[in-house]
Amino acid sequence: MNFKSLAILFLIAIFAWYLSYLATRLDRLHHRVETSWANLDGLLQRRAAIAIEIARSDIADPASSLLLTFAAHQAREASVKDRSQAETGLSGALGILLETSTTVQSPVEQELLRELSELNAKIKVAIALHVESVNRAQLIRSKWIIKTFRLAGRAPLPVTYEFEADVL
């Protein structure tokens, strides 16, 4: 073998390594998106459970309690397609309840409201992390080399939901 063929083999090896690096990076980004969504989904499910507990307590009047229960069940059972609308509805119902609720007497009710407040703060952070992960993955997937060599495989393009934009 002469120097030219060694140089060509070296360049091919470097290019193959670069493609492997990009594919691994993209795989890690997809994993990060899935992990951030799983964390966010868990927090949203917990918020719906707390909303049901609040609806059963004496914090809400019967009409608000019924509205909150419906919104919480809808958020827990929503399909991927309807998730954004259901979560926005639950946020609105919780906002209305917190604005119209009278002074809380029971320590259990105070604990529920404190837990809801802490959970809302965690949800905002989880949404920010998820949106950042999705944006990063979409940016990498938009590069021409990723598209040309189909390094994303058959993985679906990560997306954000409308309710995430509303919170941020």
C-alpha positions in Angstrom: 0.0 0.0 0.0 1.2 3.4 -0.8 0.8 6.7 1.1 -2.3 7.8 -0.9 -4.3 4.7 -0.1 -3.3 4.9 3.6 -4.4 8.5 3.7 -7.7 7.6 2.1 -8.3 4.8 4.5 -7.5 7.1 7.4 -10.0 9.7 6.1 -12.7 7.1 5.7 -12.0 5.8 9.2 -12.2 9.4 10.6 -15.5 10.0 8.7 -16.9 6.7 10.0 -15.9 7.6 13.5 -17.6 11.0 13.1 -20.8 9.4 11.8 -20.7 7.0 14.8 -20.2 9.9 17.2 -23.2 11.8 15.7 -25.4 8.8 15.9 -24.5 8.2 19.5 -25.0 11.8 20.4 -28.4 11.8 18.7 -29.3 8.6 20.5 -28.4 10.2 23.9 -30.5 13.2 23.0 -33.5 11.0 22.2 -33.0 9.2 25.5 -32.8 12.6 27.3 -36.1 13.6 25.7 -37.8 10.4 26.8 -36.4 10.7 30.3 -37.5 14.3 30.6 -40.9 13.5 29.4 -41.2 10.5 31.8 -40.3 12.8 34.7 -42.8 15.5 33.5 -45.5 13.0 33.0 -45.0 11.6 36.5 -45.3 15.1 38.0 -48.4 15.8 35.9 -50.0 12.6 37.1 -49.2 13.5 40.7 -50.7 16.9 40.2 -53.9 15.3 38.9 -54.0 13.1 42.0 -53.5 16.0 44.3 -56.3 17.9 42.4 -58.6 14.9 43.1 -57.7 15.0 46.8 -58.4 18.7 46.9 -61.7 18.2 45.2 -62.6 15.7 47.9 -61.6 18.0 50.7 -63.5 21.0 52.1 -61.3 23.5 50.2 -63.7 23.7 47.3 -67.4 24.3 47.1 -69.4 21.5 45.4 -69.5 23.1 42.0 -65.7 23.8 42.0 -65.1 20.3 43.3 -67.1 18.7 40.5 -65.2 20.9 37.9 -61.8 20.0 39.4 -62.6 16.3 39.6 -63.7 16.3 35.9 -60.5 18.2 34.9 -58.2 15.9 36.9 -59.7 12.7 35.5 -59.6 14.1 32.0 -55.9 15.0 32.5 -55.1 11.5 33.8 -56.9 9.6 31.1 -56.1 11.9 28.1 -54.6 10.4 25.0 -51.4 11.9 23.6 -53.5 13.8 21.1 -55.7 15.4 23.7 -53.1 15.8 26.5 -52.4 19.4 25.9 -56.0 20.5 26.2 -56.6 18.3 29.2 -53.6 19.7 31.1 -54.5 23.3 30.2 -58.0 22.6 31.5 -56.7 21.2 34.8 -54.3 24.2 35.2 -57.3 26.5 34.7 -59.5 24.7 37.1 -56.8 24.7 39.8 -56.2 28.4 39.2 -59.9 29.2 39.6 -60.0 27.1 42.7 -57.0 28.8 44.3 -58.4 32.2 43.5 -61.8 31.6 44.9 -61.0 29.4 47.9 -61.6 30.8 51.3 -59.2 30.6 54.2 -58.0 27.1 54.8 -58.6 25.8 58.4 -57.4 22.2 58.5 -53.7 21.3 58.6 -54.5 18.6 56.0 -55.9 21.1 53.6 -52.9 23.4 54.2 -50.6 20.5 53.5 -52.4 19.7 50.2 -52.1 23.3 49.0 -48.4 23.5 50.0 -47.8 20.2 48.1 -49.6 21.5 45.1 -47.6 24.7 45.2 -44.3 22.8 45.4 -45.4 20.5 42.6 -46.3 23.4 40.3 -42.8 24.8 40.8 -41.3 21.3 40.0 -43.5 21.1 36.9 -42.2 24.4 35.6 -38.6 23.2 35.9 -39.5 19.9 34.3 -41.2 21.6 31.4 -38.2 23.9 30.9 -35.9 20.8 30.9 -38.1 18.9 28.5 -38.5 21.8 26.1 -34.7 22.4 26.1 -34.1 18.6 25.4 -36.6 18.6 22.5 -35.2 21.8 21.0 -31.6 20.4 21.2 -32.7 17.1 19.5 -34.6 18.9 16.8 -31.6 21.2 16.1 -29.3 18.2 15.8 -31.8 16.3 13.6 -32.0 19.3 11.3 -28.4 19.1 10.2 -27.8 17.9 6.7 -25.4 15.2 7.6 -27.9 13.6 10.0 -30.6 13.7 7.3 -28.3 12.5 4.5 -27.0 9.4 6.3 -30.3 8.8 8.1 -28.6 8.7 11.5 -31.9 9.2 13.4 -33.2 5.9 12.0 -36.9 5.5 12.5 -37.1 7.5 15.8 -40.0 10.0 15.7 -39.1 13.7 15.8 -39.5 14.9 19.4 -42.3 17.4 19.9 -43.4 19.7 22.6 -47.0 20.1 23.7 -49.0 23.4 23.7 -49.4 23.5 27.5 -45.7 23.6 27.9 -45.5 26.8 26.0 -48.3 28.3 28.1 -46.5 27.6 31.4 -43.2 29.1 30.2 
